[in-house]
Amino acid sequence: MKNLSIALAILLLAVCLSAQETKPTILFPDHHLVLEASGKVFVQADQAVFSFDTRGFGPSLREAVRRAKDNVALICGELSALGIDPKSFATASFASGKNPDSFFLTDKKDYSASITTTVTLRDLSKLDEAILILTDKKAENLSGVQFSMTDLSPARQQAREIALNRIAEQRDTISRILGVKVTDVQLIDEAPFENLPWNTGNHYYGGNYPSPMNTVSAYDKMADMEAAPSLKSAFFSPEITVKTQVRVVYRIGVKE
């Protein structure tokens, strides 16, 4: 019995020592430096997204749907002939049912069907002609054109590098002027920030990220049109503003 007690005591001691060894290092000691910086780049939009509706009518629901699909196929065929990739078309919504506008005692338009098609145009030089095709084919509810970027990753990386370079400049300036020594990095964080132990307020940017980081700026090019009246296009792709906010927490000490 005595040997069993000794074995249990040794086992308990080993567990305690193991727990102490695996205890994580406490971040953010009393001496720390918190730096934040933002980075922002501007890139030209390289794609446009727009939608249009087509409707079909018929004496039966099946016939109304078929005619609506035929109208979509006709318009998308014209757009494909223009050079737009068929993979750029997507069905956004579909609705069908009794036609409230049908005349009494007629079976020609008793049912209606509506299909909304979204087009992602990656060659902006074709935008004018695409809009004209939709107009000629009497597409309904042609929505406003929204400009965007196919891939924002390179621009985000560039904005991130700008922010980190600014933090490095701040760190070097503070270290030189105040005579402190930066020993190591405790935390690298990108918006939306998590709260630090001493800060119980709201996160930076709250729940709006990444919307504030990826916005399309309104750009009026009327002056350009007056300066260059020979321009053939009425659609101008705006600039995409890509921003990011970075935070770095350093551990510091007094220089020896």
LUMTISE-705018 format. One record per residue (C-alpha): x, y, z; residue number from 1. Coordinates in steps of 0.05 Angstrom, whole numbers, padded with zeros to 5 digits. Example, Ala and Ser with C-alpha at 12.3 -4.5 7.8 and 13.67 -1.06 7.14 Angstrom:
BEGIN
ATOM        x        y        z     k
ATOM    00246   -00090    00156     1
ATOM    00273   -00021    00143     2
This chain:
BEGIN
ATOM        x        y        z     k
ATOM    00000    00000    00000     1
ATOM    00057    00046    00016     2
ATOM    00089    00033   -00051     3
ATOM    00023    00050   -00086     4
ATOM    00019    00116   -00049     5
ATOM    00090    00134   -00070     6
ATOM    00075    00116   -00143     7
ATOM    00013    00159   -00143     8
ATOM    00052    00217   -00113     9
ATOM    00106    00211   -00166    10
ATOM    00053    00208   -00221    11
ATOM    00018    00271   -00194    12
ATOM    00085    00308   -00191    13
ATOM    00100    00289   -00263    14
ATOM    00033    00314   -00286    15
ATOM    00043    00381   -00251    16
ATOM    00112    00389   -00281    17
ATOM    00086    00372   -00350    18
ATOM    00030    00424   -00343    19
ATOM    00080    00477   -00323    20
ATOM    00125    00461   -00383    21
ATOM    00067    00465   -00433    22
ATOM    00038    00528   -00404    23
ATOM    00034    00579   -00461    24
ATOM    00077    00641   -00458    25
ATOM    00037    00702   -00436    26
ATOM    00035    00753   -00491    27
ATOM    00033    00829   -00482    28
ATOM    00079    00841   -00423    29
ATOM    00080    00908   -00388    30
ATOM    00129    00937   -00439    31
ATOM    00100    00935   -00508    32
ATOM    00092    00979   -00570    33
ATOM    00028    00976   -00612    34
ATOM    00032    01004   -00682    35
ATOM   -00022    01010   -00736    36
ATOM   -00018    01032   -00808    37
ATOM   -00062    01030   -00869    38
ATOM   -00046    01014   -00942    39
ATOM   -00086    01034   -01002    40
ATOM   -00079    01022   -01077    41
ATOM   -00120    01040   -01137    42
ATOM   -00132    00992   -01194    43
ATOM   -00174    00998   -01257    44
ATOM   -00237    00955   -01260    45
ATOM   -00230    00900   -01311    46
ATOM   -00300    00869   -01313    47
ATOM   -00372    00890   -01313    48
ATOM   -00433    00853   -01287    49
ATOM   -00504    00868   -01309    50
ATOM   -00571    00832   -01312    51
ATOM   -00632    00830   -01357    52
ATOM   -00701    00798   -01355    53
ATOM   -00738    00760   -01409    54
ATOM   -00812    00741   -01407    55
ATOM   -00853    00689   -01442    56
ATOM   -00929    00680   -01447    57
ATOM   -00971    00620   -01466    58
ATOM   -01036    00583   -01458    59
ATOM   -01000    00536   -01409    60
ATOM   -00946    00544   -01358    61
ATOM   -00900    00498   -01397    62
ATOM   -00908    00540   -01460    63
ATOM   -00895    00605   -01423    64
ATOM   -00831    00576   -01393    65
ATOM   -00808    00550   -01461    66
ATOM   -00818    00618   -01494    67
ATOM   -00780    00653   -01438    68
ATOM   -00723    00604   -01446    69
ATOM   -00723    00615   -01521    70
ATOM   -00717    00690   -01511    71
ATOM   -00658    00680   -01464    72
ATOM   -00625    00633   -01514    73
ATOM   -00635    00684   -01570    74
ATOM   -00603    00741   -01532    75
ATOM   -00546    00700   -01504    76
ATOM   -00533    00673   -01574    77
ATOM   -00524    00744   -01599    78
ATOM   -00478    00760   -01541    79
ATOM   -00437    00697   -01554    80
ATOM   -00430    00717   -01627    81
ATOM   -00402    00783   -01602    82
ATOM   -00346    00743   -01569    83
ATOM   -00373    00737   -01497    84
ATOM   -00357    00670   -01465    85
ATOM   -00421    00629   -01455    86
ATOM   -00394    00612   -01386    87
ATOM   -00406    00685   -01368    88
ATOM   -00482    00676   -01367    89
ATOM   -00518    00654   -01304    90
ATOM   -00591    00649   -01285    91
ATOM   -00602    00695   -01226    92
ATOM   -00677    00682   -01215    93
ATOM   -00738    00650   -01245    94
ATOM   -00813    00663   -01234    95
ATOM   -00876    00636   -01267    96
ATOM   -00951    00632   -01256    97
ATOM   -01017    00660   -01278    98
ATOM   -01012    00723   -01319    99
ATOM   -01050    00779   -01283   100
ATOM   -01051    00820   -01347   101
ATOM   -01085    00767   -01391   102
ATOM   -01150    00786   -01424   103
ATOM   -01215    00755   -01403   104
ATOM   -01238    00693   -01442   105
ATOM   -01172    00683   -01477   106
ATOM   -01122    00626   -01471   107
ATOM   -01063    00657   -01509   108
ATOM   -01029    00691   -01451   109
ATOM   -01060    00660   -01389   110
ATOM   -00991    00643   -01361   111
ATOM   -00926    00680   -01357   112
ATOM   -00854    00663   -01340   113
ATOM   -00795    00710   -01325   114
ATOM   -00721    00693   -01325   115
ATOM   -00667    00739   -01299   116
ATOM   -00599    00728   -01330   117
ATOM   -00534    00756   -01303   118
ATOM   -00476    00770   -01350   119
ATOM   -00404    00777   -01327   120
ATOM   -00367    00814   -01381   121
ATOM   -00291    00808   -01377   122
ATOM   -00276    00847   -01440   123
ATOM   -00300    00918   -01428   124
ATOM   -00288    00937   -01501   125
ATOM   -00351    00896   -01516   126
ATOM   -00395    00930   -01465   127
ATOM   -00426    00983   -01511   128
ATOM   -00446    00932   -01564   129
ATOM   -00473    00884   -01511   130
ATOM   -00519    00938   -01484   131
ATOM   -00543    00954   -01555   132
ATOM   -00559    00881   -01568   133
ATOM   -00601    00878   -01505   134
ATOM   -00637    00941   -01527   135
ATOM   -00650    00915   -01597   136
ATOM   -00677    00849   -01570   137
ATOM   -00722    00888   -01522   138
ATOM   -00695    00855   -01460   139
ATOM   -00733    00878   -01399   140
ATOM   -00707    00910   -01335   141
ATOM   -00636    00919   -01358   142
ATOM   -00601    00933   -01292   143
ATOM   -00545    00983   -01278   144
ATOM   -00475    00962   -01296   145
ATOM   -00431    00945   -01237   146
ATOM   -00355    00946   -01246   147
ATOM   -00307    00902   -01207   148
ATOM   -00241    00865   -01210   149
ATOM   -00232    00793   -01231   150
ATOM   -00178    00782   -01179   151
ATOM   -00165    00830   -01121   152
ATOM   -00110    00787   -01089   153
ATOM   -00050    00823   -01120   154
ATOM   -00079    00891   -01101   155
ATOM   -00093    00868   -01030   156
ATOM   -00022    00842   -01024   157
ATOM    00006    00908   -01048   158
ATOM   -00037    00947   -00998   159
ATOM   -00014    00900   -00943   160
ATOM    00059    00911   -00960   161
ATOM    00049    00987   -00960   162
ATOM    00018    00983   -00890   163
ATOM    00074    00938   -00863   164
ATOM    00128    00983   -00891   165
ATOM    00096    01042   -00856   166
ATOM    00095    01004   -00790   167
ATOM    00169    00987   -00799   168
ATOM    00184    01061   -00809   169
ATOM    00145    01080   -00747   170
ATOM    00181    01026   -00706   171
ATOM    00250    01050   -00728   172
ATOM    00233    01123   -00715   173
ATOM    00205    01110   -00645   174
ATOM    00262    01064   -00627   175
ATOM    00314    01116   -00649   176
ATOM    00283    01177   -00617   177
ATOM    00259    01147   -00552   178
ATOM    00318    01101   -00542   179
ATOM    00279    01036   -00535   180
ATOM    00297    00967   -00560   181
ATOM    00248    00925   -00600   182
ATOM    00261    00853   -00580   183
ATOM    00209    00812   -00617   184
ATOM    00140    00813   -00649   185
ATOM    00082    00791   -00604   186
ATOM    00024    00798   -00653   187
ATOM    00011    00812   -00726   188
ATOM   -00062    00828   -00741   189
ATOM   -00102    00852   -00800   190
ATOM   -00170    00886   -00797   191
ATOM   -00220    00869   -00771   192
ATOM   -00178    00870   -00708   193
ATOM   -00190    00828   -00647   194
ATOM   -00193    00865   -00580   195
ATOM   -00128    00870   -00542   196
ATOM   -00129    00850   -00468   197
ATOM   -00130    00923   -00446   198
ATOM   -00181    00945   -00498   199
ATOM   -00254    00923   -00488   200
ATOM   -00283    00969   -00541   201
ATOM   -00310    00949   -00610   202
ATOM   -00265    00918   -00661   203
ATOM   -00236    00963   -00713   204
ATOM   -00282    00967   -00774   205
ATOM   -00333    00925   -00735   206
ATOM   -00373    00877   -00778   207
ATOM   -00367    00918   -00842   208
ATOM   -00303    00886   -00866   209
ATOM   -00287    00873   -00922   210
ATOM   -00336    00924   -00951   211
ATOM   -00295    00986   -00931   212
ATOM   -00233    00950   -00958   213
ATOM   -00261    00940   -01028   214
ATOM   -00302    00997   -01055   215
ATOM   -00314    01025   -01124   216
ATOM   -00301    01099   -01126   217
ATOM   -00347    01143   -01167   218
ATOM   -00307    01177   -01221   219
ATOM   -00337    01230   -01266   220
ATOM   -00304    01229   -01335   221
ATOM   -00348    01283   -01366   222
ATOM   -00286    01327   -01370   223
ATOM   -00251    01272   -01409   224
ATOM   -00309    01268   -01457   225
ATOM   -00305    01343   -01470   226
ATOM   -00231    01340   -01480   227
ATOM   -00236    01279   -01526   228
ATOM   -00302    01283   -01564   229
ATOM   -00279    01227   -01611   230
ATOM   -00287    01174   -01556   231
ATOM   -00335    01120   -01580   232
ATOM   -00354    01090   -01514   233
ATOM   -00405    01117   -01464   234
ATOM   -00383    01069   -01409   235
ATOM   -00321    01081   -01368   236
ATOM   -00293    01031   -01318   237
ATOM   -00280    01065   -01251   238
ATOM   -00222    01053   -01204   239
ATOM   -00226    01001   -01150   240
ATOM   -00199    01025   -01083   241
ATOM   -00168    00968   -01043   242
ATOM   -00150    00984   -00971   243
ATOM   -00126    00946   -00911   244
ATOM   -00107    00962   -00839   245
ATOM   -00050    00925   -00804   246
ATOM   -00030    00923   -00730   247
ATOM    00035    00898   -00700   248
ATOM    00049    00890   -00626   249
ATOM    00123    00891   -00607   250
ATOM    00157    00874   -00541   251
ATOM    00205    00930   -00522   252
ATOM    00258    00944   -00470   253
ATOM    00310    00997   -00453   254
ATOM    00372    00998   -00497   255
ATOM    00435    00977   -00461   256
